Amino acid sequence: MSQEQKAVARARKAFLTGRSKPLEHRIRQLKNLQRLFVERQTEISDAMKKDLNKSEVGTQLFETLGLEGEINLAIKKLKEWAAPRPVEKNLLTLSDTVYIQPEPLGVVLIIGAWNYPWAVTIQPLIGAMAAGNAAVVKPSEVCAHTSKVMEYLLPIYIDKELYPVVTGGVPETQELLRQRFDHIFYTGNSMVGRLIMEAAAKHLTPVTLELGGKSPCYIDKNCDISIACRRITWGKYTNCGQTCIAPDYILCEPSIQDRVIEEVKKSIEDFYTDNPKTCTDYGRIINQRHFKRIMAMTEDSTVAVGGDSDESDCYIAPTVLRDVKPEAKVMQEEIFGPLLPVLPVGGLDEAIKFINQGEKPLALYIFSPDKKVIKRMIDETSSGGVLANDCLVHYSVSTLPFGGVGNSGMGSYHGKFSFDQLSHLRGCLIKELKMEGVNSMRYPPHTPKKLGWARFFILKNPDLGWMGRMALLAILAVVAAVVLQVSYGGREERDINEY
């Protein structure tokens, strides 16, 4: 039996003991996880510095602070989320108990990504734990130092049988995917996402795929271009552009292209000085393979800002490309790096048309003071999420579902959405062995009169208050007696005739 098989078997065995289900156990485990981020920040930051050149403050700001908030929310709201959820009744179920009961799915596989290795790996784990599941955690092998730290720290703080960590590369991931899980949660690219779905299909395992794509950014010529470009610069070059919801390219009218480029250049210097290579807040490309991939994208485009690079240091300066054509190399795939192409378009209509010609993106950004422009962009396009007049920050709103659509993913998470995504929402209806007369309309022999009563009870759905429901229950009792009398009367007549 492989190490991966053993980890899954241990998690399944631990789940079947039932110890992950009590709310007290879930909250205790979540609090333990929270302590990890308070007590082990130095180890976490040191590894992030080695992997992506993130500063300690940057690591807390973009990796662990959001996780602490997510844990706080889960602890605060867990009792409410896990409680039975009453639902609206129809006339036939007025006297019954009808509700939705969230229950754990079982064993969840979480495959993390390397760009924000703590944030995108632990956030779904929080949802899995809150929902009462066991979870096998597979951090990305690309961020090798963080993967080792995660493998070391998680078993110290949380139940190592319920939440085992499996490290390794492609062979280990493939072996994991051969095992049966109750849900697979993957963050990464759409090419691997297809392989995940294919493996999951063999066991009919549901999946959540948090993918990416080319997230467009439209700048209206009437907006405050200086502020817009400042926010776009922050959203684009944070983590050296290695963010799944980074603005991938800018669409704007030719008349403002020079101004946009100039304002982005000013913001780059404000944020990262005139030498970003020496700035502690500017990161590095994860490895040389991705460095070469990104640099190859610039070959047929004009560099307006930046363009400097150092392969030995995996450094690419914040770069802006001007007058980019739709057929350019940089427009053929998600950039996932610090290149910002500017594509001139004739206006809003042309921008919408261009966006709709491509795959549905994970995020869509609009900068405009005109609510009608924003509404048109929302109404006439499709994307995982939409943000007007800022970048990235919708990710931080726990009351919004975060996820893709089409090629950018399926399923969503954050806050209660994580809990629901990793729960089975079980429909429950509890009846009593009374008022059997009402049921007579569904029993043979079927008659036009019974059909008439059935149409009334099924198609009529009045909005009644408490008093109305009590009155209706009394009427139902009378109706039940009538239906019962009609049913038995008809049967007696039939029996006499047969006799």
Buried (B, 14 or more C-beta within 10 A) or exposed (E): EEBBEEBBBBBBEBBEEEBBBEBEBBBBBBBBBBBBBEEBBEBBBBBBBBBBBBBBEBBBBBBBBBBBEBBBBBBEBBEEBBEEEEEEBBBBBBBBEBBBBBBBBBBBBBBBBBBBBBBBBBBBBBBBBBBBBBBBBBBBBBBBBBBBBBBEBBBEBBBBBBBBBBBBEEEBBEBBBBBBBBBBBBBBBBEBBEBBBEBBEEBEBBBBBBBBBBBBBBBBBEBEBEBBBBBBBBBBBBBBBBBBBBBBBBBBBEEBBEBBBBBBBBBBBEBBEEEBBEEEBBBBBBBEEBBEBBBEBBEEBBBBBBBEBEEEEBBBBBBBBBBBEEEBBBBEBBBBBBBBBBBBBEEBEBBBEBBEEBBBBBBBBBBBEEEEBBEBBBEEBBBBBBBBBBBBEBBEEBEBBBBBBBBBBBBBBBBBBBBBBBBBEEEEEEEEEEBEBBBBBEEEEEEEEBEEBBEEBEEEEEEBEEEEBEEBEEEBBEBBEEBBEBBEEBEEEEEEEEE
